């Protein structure tokens, strides 16, 4: 990982300063002793006092898994849900089912104790007696995370039992909040209809807090250093830092920690942007194509990307080289998403394969106006019609591709697929055996 | 399923129709009963007109809810849009 935007000091006797990295400060895993030296001990919280929730609300922390929901509101919902003492559950979501994202795995590999501190702090705050850390199938960090938990137990810090759940959750939807709850209840890792929300009835029908692992690491920092410290970097409307995964046509791909609001172009140039690039996929496979260089000044934050008609999502920035065809890339992702549906909701079960097939024609055939019109119509037909957001996300992706790559669309319609449609894929598509 | 409460003067409680898309099997009963608010998509699944159910259609809406063979149609108070459906990743 490369980290030039924020620097990593050798030793931290005080809170990280304005130019310092916060979440991932070493290129090596930070063991417990180094972690405690660097960040200081976890502050003691009076259980049930709600002081951490107030501080997190002041900080303005939002979820880093993709939905950007207010972390304070989530904590408060679980803390105030009707349940007996201790009958609540905390679930750390490290499943990272977004194929182009690797920030959660890098965070868990380098700073596992920050995430584990966050689980412990949230459990103390909401009154939970069980914690789960969910990892995707074939997670490279399963072993090291289990070692980190054992390290805490040996040091007498293992107040909360934390179970690592890995290998059981497959596929793009497995990381969805209600899918994790279903998995932990012994069911399939597929989304459920809400209500009930996990914060009311989740694991074992107990109020359940599901937070992304980066969100939990941010909680561990806010608990130590406070809301004012958290807000001392980033933008007014998007305080703090976040992890992003830069991938595609850059010389130094990888995970970076950025102050929120940093312009897209700055992050891409620091990642070694290979000119000429034509577009960047922001957010992930539910995300939006942004044309380059037009989008260089877009601030990387939830409100900044929203104003540009895009989403921050899970912080993916996938750069499309000029030698690739954006329609072909989108068609492959649409095909992947269609293969990942839970097969539960009629509009998605019918609409997603149809959308993938239409995109396939558009990318690799010579689409007529009927096919293009049908693709556009399908994006409307599937939006908001499923129990989860998979069809909505696929619709957003396809709509942005038809807009941003409109010149390619006209060229394909006039003369068939461009030569670039056969170029090697930029966006990673998990092999079938890994889904 | 909460039932609409009697309205008190000055405060009209609004209700919205929602489909549980996992439970829905496209029987089409709701589409036949309440074409003013519910239409069929190309595969026969219901598309609900957004917004509150007009007062004059509330009785029909209740009947459509009661007659759905898979209990997939719901009459609810308006939800906050950001939490109304299952979301990806906390």
Interface residues (C-beta under 8 A of the other chain):
Chain A: X63 X65 X66 X67 X69 X74 X91 X93 X95 X97 X173 X175 X176 X177 X178 X179 X191 X192 X193 X194 X197 X209 X210 X211 X212 X215 X286 X314 X344 X345 X346 X347 X348 X350 X351 X381 X384 X385 X386 X387 X388 X389 X393
Chain B: X20 X21 X22 X23 X24 X25 X26 X41 X42 X43 X44 X45 X47 X82 X83 X84 X85 X86 X87 X88 X89 X90
